[in-house]
Amino acid sequence: MYLMQARLENLKMMFYGLQKTGIPLIAYDSQNLFPAWTQDDIGIYVIIPKLALLLNCSIESAINIFFLSLIIIPGIIGILGFLHLYTNWLQRTIAGIAILFCMRQAYFIGDVYCAYYAGICALVPWALYFAKKELYNKPLFIFNFCSGFFIKLLSFIRAYSGFGVLLFTITLFLGKNIFSKKQLITLFLFFLAGSTIPELYFSNAYNQSIAYAQSNLCTKNTDKNMHILWHTIYIGFGLLKWQNTNKISYNDTFGIKKVHQIKPDVKVYSTEYENILKNEVINLIKNHWNFFIFTLFAKIGILLFYLLKYANIGLLTAFLYRKPLFLELPFWVGMSFYALFPLLGMPTHIEYVLGFITFVIFYAVISINYGLEITELNFSFAQFRKRYL
């Protein structure tokens, strides 16, 4: 599995640190122990070293096991969801092929970006199933609890990677209008209960590392690992060369150099670092409005290309056979949310577009299968064999 080299090196040091101390998020570089700090969310840095220790395997093997599980398990769950949602063999086949294609995309992209795919693939088919059946029972409570757990877990692997699925589900359930206010509150409480488990687990891991560092490593550094935002937004303006007077390029080194020109001693990817680039983004929008607008529309144009490429016939069937609003709107809410990542970053880098592409493919599946239901073309296998074989 592909993993960015910097993440691999950090994981190795945290694995060695865990072996020496038994404390997560403490790194060891063969000479010194020190509190680990990266520009990423802490999920993989807590889970993967512990997985390697538990299975008594190398950190490389643990990485492969973790990310393959993050691809395969949601794929299986999604296929089971579609098998429950559809009873016709043709609809099931279309949905199954789509999920296999999404799994392939996630595998070749790899890294923490698989989290974008995982939440959509595992939860969207089941949300559609419960909305279609209009069920209010124990399985629905279990689904909400597991959704809360999984979406929160994914957020520690890649920030906000599962939030679009939550927006999709809320829009779907509210639009279908099948639950009373009391029932919706109960479902939310189950979701909240599930989400507290990863929150407590990772918060405890972080607090353990801080306590150990302050007690044994004589450090007062309590900077929390976080996913950088304004760094990505700023260098994301490097898409176009036209009117790019600051010569911004999509390169981490460019962002670092820009900050050090303003304040040489600032710590890279720290809160102060992020605030400096936040001000640079605001100034860029104020002083180079035309450049900002053209860059934004160029990114939207790239996303429209992905929409046409991956939805293709699904867009045509969606136009010809209009779905009810309660079914149409949630998909556009989900796609719009996952479009934010490439719009803020770089849409030419496929890893940022994985969540958007996955939602587009699911939208195409639902549109095609809805068209089949309307036109009654989804005949049984027995009818197919009788007619054509």
Sequence and secondary structure as in RCSB ss.txt:
>XXXX:A:sequence
MYLMQARLENLKMMFYGLQKTGIPLIAYDSQNLFPAWTQDDIGIYVIIPKLALLLNCSIESAINIFFLSLIIIPG
IIGILGFLHLYTNWLQRTIAGIAILFCMRQAYFIGDVYCAYYAGICALVPWALYFAKKELYNKPLFIFNFCSGFF
IKLLSFIRAYSGFGVLLFTITLFLGKNIFSKKQLITLFLFFLAGSTIPELYFSNAYNQSIAYAQSNLCTKNTDKN
MHILWHTIYIGFGLLKWQNTNKISYNDTFGIKKVHQIKPDVKVYSTEYENILKNEVINLIKNHWNFFIFTLFAKI
GILLFYLLKYANIGLLTAFLYRKPLFLELPFWVGMSFYALFPLLGMPTHIEYVLGFITFVIFYAVISINYGLEIT
ELNFSFAQFRKRYL
>XXXX:A:secstr
    HHHHHHHHHHHHHHHHHS TTEEE SS EEE   SS SHHHHHHHHHHHHHT  HHHHHHHHHHHHHHHHH
HHHHHHHHHH  SHHHHHHHHHHHHHHHHHHHHH GGGHHHHHHHHHHHHHHHHHHHHT  SHHHHHHHHHHHHH
HHHHHHHSTTTTHHHHHHHHHHHHHHT S HHHHHHHHHHHHHHHHHHHHHHHHHHHHHHHHHHHHS        
    HHHHHHGGGG  TT TT   S HHHHHHHHHHH TT  TTSHHHHHHHHHHHHHHHHH HHHHHHHHHHHH
HHHHHHHHHHHTHHHHHHHHS   HHHHHHHHHHHHHHHHHHHHS TTSHHHHHHHHHHHHHHHHHHHHHHHHHH
T    HHHHHHHH 
